[in-house]
Amino acid sequence: MSNQDARKPGEVTFTVLMLVGSAFLLWQSFGISGFQSWSSAGMFPMLAAATLLVTGLLTVRHLLRRPAAPDSGARAFFAQIAPLQLLGGVGAVAAYMLMLQPLGFLPSSLLFLFLSMRLFGSERWGLNLSVSVASLAAIHLVFSTVFSVVLPKGSWLVALLPI
Amino acid sequence: MQALEYFLMSWADPYLLFLTAAGTFAGIYIGAIPGLSVTMAVSILISFTFKWEVNAALALISGIFLGGVYGGSRSAILLNIPGAPAAIATGLDGYPLAKRGEAGMAIGLTTVVSVIGGFVGIIALAVAAPAVSEFALKFAPRDYLMLAVWGILLVGSLSGGSLAKGIFCGALGVLIGTVGLDPMTAEPRLTFGSLQLSAGISYVAAMIGFFGVAEVLVQLRELRQKAVRQDVSKILPSWGLVRKYLPLSLRTSSIGVVIGALPGAGGDIAALMAYDLAKRSVKNPSRPFGQGAYEGLVAPESANNAAVGGAYIPMMTLGIPGDAVTAVIIGALYIHGLKPGPMLMVETPHLFWFIVGSLTLANLFLLVFGLSGIRLFTKMVETPKAILLPLILVLCAVGAYAINNNPVDVYMMLGFGVFGYFLKIYGYQVAPVILGMILGPLMDKSFRQAMISAGDSPAQFASEFFTSPLSAVILAALAFTVVSQTTAWKRWRSRQA
């Protein structure tokens, strides 16, 4: 058996979670209109959820037949599947998206761009800052004028300086 | 005569001309940067073009699609990293050519044969689509249901993953597509009492999440990979070289059209099949295949650009996407109030000829941009990922926010992005999820219409598949797709070989 066929760290947990989710969705779909009629509102979601459950079971069966990776514990998961730079990246994006509305598009994006460039490994502060400012100016100009996108002004900023 | 007028619309209007050119230019550069796919570019752009007039949006998207499929070849040649899946085969001989110092010539030849392939695909679209569309008017709701299922299955299985995982992803997409109030009875479905979910889940937010954010996260995991630099000098290929490879280009373009027109099979499969054909049919290649054979560049590049025109055929005539990008384009058409399918050609023939015209124009721009600006290009491809990835994330956030000016869409996009990351890492395909989300409401409607016409009797519903020849053929194709992916079938095939 080649190493490529070995299960990846966390793969069984992920697949089982998907299977549990499928069973839950099937239950929820049944709750829409039960077995009222074949053309009822819940029948099609029920068929889709049943397909999810069956293929999910097949995937788990196939997965359990494959050998486990030599190192498949939590440490391997965080080293291979969710390394620190990835978790940091997801955290930075989540923080950016949460701050988008209260802080506004320009300040939150500038902060995000500048800090995440450093976080992802670009150590030239000057370059990071100039690229962040220039690209934000271009994005703001293009999207608010050409694409007519209304970008968030920032509820905190609006409260402080009524514009 | 009217068709010609619509065909030339994007040529005559300076604004549409500019958008087609800008789309092609952006497509080439987006497609060339490893990690930025043409699907990602179209997904993000769709959200920005909501408020546009449909022609303007389609002109831009046509350019991006054609440019993006071609652009992937450049990074495959220069860096041995395909910018798009359709360029995987290109790197096999393109990179050895670059290492020999012939990167410029390889890019030049690739550009010319891509344009030839593009024209073959567009001609096939113009000729075949009206006929297919007329035939598709005979389709009953059950046929649409089966066609949609077939499309999802093909995307899930032909793109290399396991069949069970492909079906799982398709079913998941279909289920997500049914979230919200039922369009027939207004009953809430899988809304969990949330007002936000009653309006349904935006597939644009899901698309940006799956194709944009998830891709960035995959790139983040491989941040340490370094790009290789290449010298690029002479780019314009000689007429003799083009003439020598023209027959092979035309032959492999026709493969590209046919494969591209199959629901679910896109430029990547077309390119690999064309490469395989060239390898088996060319007796005396310029160099052995895999060591810098020009034939190994000509075949996949002609085929993947020809597949663009081919992929538009099922999209325009049946409403079934040919590949992931056309799935996204179908989403764009729905957003602009159009319903791709046979009636689209009947009700809005101008739109069809407009698309054919825009694709032709984009193909000409491809020739111009493909043979120029190489210095700017090499600089852009070498942009460090640490700079590039945060910029893509900002664009994703703006794109998701632009859908409804609602931050909830941004959070959903991030959720889909993280989920998509794990799906990709564990070998699931994300394209069937999107396809399922887009086609889910159509499948639900077709299923219920077919059931009602069968008197709500599953036995009657099933028997109609055997009494109608058309339904029987589609069902047979669907069954073959499933059977051909089973282990038993693969074992039997290998014993036969």
Chai-1 contact restraints between the chains, C-beta under 6 A:
chainA,res_idxA,chainB,res_idxB,connection_type,confidence,min_distance_angstrom,max_distance_angstrom,comment,restraint_id
A,E11,B,Y426,contact,1.0,0.0,6.0,A-B,restraint_1
A,F14,B,F422,contact,1.0,0.0,6.0,A-B,restraint_2
A,F14,B,Y426,contact,1.0,0.0,6.0,A-B,restraint_3
A,Q28,B,L190,contact,1.0,0.0,6.0,A-B,restraint_4
A,I32,B,R189,contact,1.0,0.0,6.0,A-B,restraint_5
A,S37,B,D456,contact,1.0,0.0,6.0,A-B,restraint_6
A,W38,B,M451,contact,1.0,0.0,6.0,A-B,restraint_7
A,W38,B,D456,contact,1.0,0.0,6.0,A-B,restraint_8
A,S39,B,R448,contact,1.0,0.0,6.0,A-B,restraint_9
A,S39,B,M451,contact,1.0,0.0,6.0,A-B,restraint_10
A,S39,B,I452,contact,1.0,0.0,6.0,A-B,restraint_11
A,S39,B,D456,contact,1.0,0.0,6.0,A-B,restraint_12
A,A41,B,D182,contact,1.0,0.0,6.0,A-B,restraint_13
A,A41,B,T185,contact,1.0,0.0,6.0,A-B,restraint_14
A,A41,B,E187,contact,1.0,0.0,6.0,A-B,restraint_15
A,F44,B,D444,contact,1.0,0.0,6.0,A-B,restraint_16
A,F44,B,F447,contact,1.0,0.0,6.0,A-B,restraint_17
A,P45,B,L175,contact,1.0,0.0,6.0,A-B,restraint_18
A,P45,B,T178,contact,1.0,0.0,6.0,A-B,restraint_19
A,P45,B,R189,contact,1.0,0.0,6.0,A-B,restraint_20
A,A48,B,A171,contact,1.0,0.0,6.0,A-B,restraint_21
A,A48,B,V174,contact,1.0,0.0,6.0,A-B,restraint_22
A,A48,B,L175,contact,1.0,0.0,6.0,A-B,restraint_23
A,A49,B,L175,contact,1.0,0.0,6.0,A-B,restraint_24
A,T51,B,A171,contact,1.0,0.0,6.0,A-B,restraint_25
A,L52,B,A171,contact,1.0,0.0,6.0,A-B,restraint_26
A,T55,B,A164,contact,1.0,0.0,6.0,A-B,restraint_27
A,T55,B,I167,contact,1.0,0.0,6.0,A-B,restraint_28
A,T55,B,F168,contact,1.0,0.0,6.0,A-B,restraint_29
A,G56,B,F168,contact,1.0,0.0,6.0,A-B,restraint_30
A,L58,B,A164,contact,1.0,0.0,6.0,A-B,restraint_31
A,T59,B,A164,contact,1.0,0.0,6.0,A-B,restraint_32
A,T59,B,K165,contact,1.0,0.0,6.0,A-B,restraint_33
A,I81,B,I425,contact,1.0,0.0,6.0,A-B,restraint_34
A,Q85,B,L220,contact,1.0,0.0,6.0,A-B,restraint_35
A,Q85,B,L223,contact,1.0,0.0,6.0,A-B,restraint_36
A,L86,B,L220,contact,1.0,0.0,6.0,A-B,restraint_37
A,L86,B,R221,contact,1.0,0.0,6.0,A-B,restraint_38
A,G89,B,L220,contact,1.0,0.0,6.0,A-B,restraint_39
A,V93,B,L393,contact,1.0,0.0,6.0,A-B,restraint_40
A,M97,B,V410,contact,1.0,0.0,6.0,A-B,restraint_41
A,M97,B,L414,contact,1.0,0.0,6.0,A-B,restraint_42
A,Q101,B,P407,contact,1.0,0.0,6.0,A-B,restraint_43
A,S109,B,V394,contact,1.0,0.0,6.0,A-B,restraint_44
A,L113,B,P390,contact,1.0,0.0,6.0,A-B,restraint_45
A,S116,B,P390,contact,1.0,0.0,6.0,A-B,restraint_46
A,M117,B,A386,contact,1.0,0.0,6.0,A-B,restraint_47
A,M117,B,I387,contact,1.0,0.0,6.0,A-B,restraint_48
A,M117,B,P390,contact,1.0,0.0,6.0,A-B,restraint_49
A,F120,B,A386,contact,1.0,0.0,6.0,A-B,restraint_50
A,G121,B,A386,contact,1.0,0.0,6.0,A-B,restraint_51
A,S122,B,A386,contact,1.0,0.0,6.0,A-B,restraint_52
A,S122,B,I387,contact,1.0,0.0,6.0,A-B,restraint_53
A,V131,B,I387,contact,1.0,0.0,6.0,A-B,restraint_54
A,S135,B,L391,contact,1.0,0.0,6.0,A-B,restraint_55
A,F143,B,V398,contact,1.0,0.0,6.0,A-B,restraint_56
A,F147,B,F48,contact,1.0,0.0,6.0,A-B,restraint_57
A,S148,B,K51,contact,1.0,0.0,6.0,A-B,restraint_58
A,V149,B,A402,contact,1.0,0.0,6.0,A-B,restraint_59
A,V150,B,N405,contact,1.0,0.0,6.0,A-B,restraint_60
